Amino acid sequence: MNIVWGVTGAGHFLKESYEVSKTLAQKHQITTFVSRAGEEVLRMYGLLDKLAGISSGEYLEEIFLESEAGKSFPKTGRFLMRRYDALVISPATSNTVAKIVHGVADSLITNVVAQANKSETPVYIVPVDISGETESPLPYHIDRELCKKCDVCPPKDACPEHAISDQIDLLKCTGCGVCIDLCPYDAIMGGDVRIKIRDVDIRNVEALRSMNGINVLEHPSEILTVL
Ligand SMILES: Cc1cc2nc3c(=O)[nH]c(=O)nc-3n(C[C@H](O)[C@H](O)[C@H](O)COP(=O)(O)O)c2cc1C
């Protein structure tokens, strides 16, 4: 199968989505479309470079970044040319879900969904904000209570991206983790954060479920059973 995988800027389910796409790539060709926020967030979690192992760059195995995709997203026209058999959006941010249910198609991923619907290509979406509360992984950050502001800061000196000052610049951080073991006070960490799901996001996911041509999945692993 020729599968399109859309990645939006959610930390939640990001690693799980990557693992599932890696498994699928053993049997299928995968083209990856990445939103602007998705590109940043993938980098923060150390996953952006790893995507190259999934979509090699060959025809129908490319990676398309929204930051390089123009305003009219010409590559999404491939859906209308029936080049793809299925579209997966995982993880799908609450932002992207909200746009899809309102018919907005002004970003790479929402446009991909619109073109998939117009070409009657099956769409599978894994929203991150479904109901209740959730635990989401944090990118690396400095615990201000543990940081002693040492004159010589080994993590800062070792960071290949020069992303560390009195905080970590997440737009530079690539999540490589080199810094973690170098702080003598263990002040650099990842960890999880608890998030309450907003009512509006719950309603939007319900609206998404009722849309023709769209299948809502609860977890990225379900993709392996439907494709
Ligand atoms: C580290 C990080 C993690 C994020 N995780 C989520 C998330 O789990 N769910 C979500 O809806 N937005 C999350 N966001 C916010 C989105 O990236 C932001 O709303 C963005 O505008 C979404 O754009 P997109 O839908 O085009 O990808 C996160 C942002 C950052 C910096």
The ligand as an SDF file (V2000), in Angstrom:
LIG
                    3D

 31 33  0  0  0  0  0  0  0  0999 V2000
    6.4470   20.3950   23.3040 C   0  0  0  0  0  0  0  0  0  0  0  0
    5.0690   20.6380   22.7840 C   0  0  0  0  0  0  0  0  0  0  0  0
    4.1160   19.6560   22.8810 C   0  0  0  0  0  0  0  0  0  0  0  0
    2.8030   19.8970   22.4230 C   0  0  0  0  0  0  0  0  0  0  0  0
    1.8960   18.9140   22.5770 N   0  0  0  0  0  0  0  0  0  0  0  0
    0.6330   19.1180   22.1680 C   0  0  0  0  0  0  0  0  0  0  0  0
   -0.3420   18.0790   22.3530 C   0  0  0  0  0  0  0  0  0  0  0  0
   -0.0560   16.9960   22.8840 O   0  0  0  0  0  0  0  0  0  0  0  0
   -1.5960   18.3120   21.9020 N   0  0  0  0  0  0  0  0  0  0  0  0
   -1.9520   19.4950   21.2850 C   0  0  0  0  0  0  0  0  0  0  0  0
   -3.1110   19.6270   20.8900 O   0  0  0  0  0  0  0  0  0  0  0  0
   -1.0460   20.5060   21.1110 N   0  0  0  0  0  0  0  0  0  0  0  0
    0.2220   20.3410   21.5420 C   0  0  0  0  0  0  0  0  0  0  0  0
    1.1550   21.3380   21.3730 N   0  0  0  0  0  0  0  0  0  0  0  0
    0.7190   22.6300   20.7820 C   0  0  0  0  0  0  0  0  0  0  0  0
    0.6940   22.5710   19.2410 C   0  0  0  0  0  0  0  0  0  0  0  0
    1.9710   22.2950   18.7140 O   0  0  0  0  0  0  0  0  0  0  0  0
    0.1580   23.9150   18.6910 C   0  0  0  0  0  0  0  0  0  0  0  0
   -1.2100   24.0470   19.0410 O   0  0  0  0  0  0  0  0  0  0  0  0
    0.3040   24.0380   17.1780 C   0  0  0  0  0  0  0  0  0  0  0  0
   -0.2290   25.2960   16.7550 O   0  0  0  0  0  0  0  0  0  0  0  0
   -0.4070   22.9270   16.4410 C   0  0  0  0  0  0  0  0  0  0  0  0
   -0.2680   23.1070   15.0520 O   0  0  0  0  0  0  0  0  0  0  0  0
   -0.6460   21.9160   14.0420 P   0  0  0  0  0  0  0  0  0  0  0  0
   -1.9930   21.4240   14.4460 O   0  0  0  0  0  0  0  0  0  0  0  0
   -0.6750   22.5800   12.7050 O   0  0  0  0  0  0  0  0  0  0  0  0
    0.4250   20.8940   14.1200 O   0  0  0  0  0  0  0  0  0  0  0  0
    2.4680   21.1330   21.8370 C   0  0  0  0  0  0  0  0  0  0  0  0
    3.4460   22.1260   21.7340 C   0  0  0  0  0  0  0  0  0  0  0  0
    4.7310   21.8990   22.2080 C   0  0  0  0  0  0  0  0  0  0  0  0
    5.7580   22.9940   22.1160 C   0  0  0  0  0  0  0  0  0  0  0  0
  1  2  1  0
  2  3  1  0
  2 30  2  0
  3  4  2  0
  4  5  1  0
  4 28  1  0
  5  6  2  0
  6  7  1  0
  6 13  1  0
  7  8  2  0
  7  9  1  0
  9 10  1  0
 10 11  2  0
 10 12  1  0
 12 13  2  0
 13 14  1  0
 14 15  1  0
 14 28  1  0
 15 16  1  0
 16 17  1  0
 16 18  1  0
 18 19  1  0
 18 20  1  0
 20 21  1  0
 20 22  1  0
 22 23  1  0
 23 24  1  0
 24 25  2  0
 24 26  1  0
 24 27  1  0
 28 29  2  0
 29 30  1  0
 30 31  1  0
M  END
$$$$
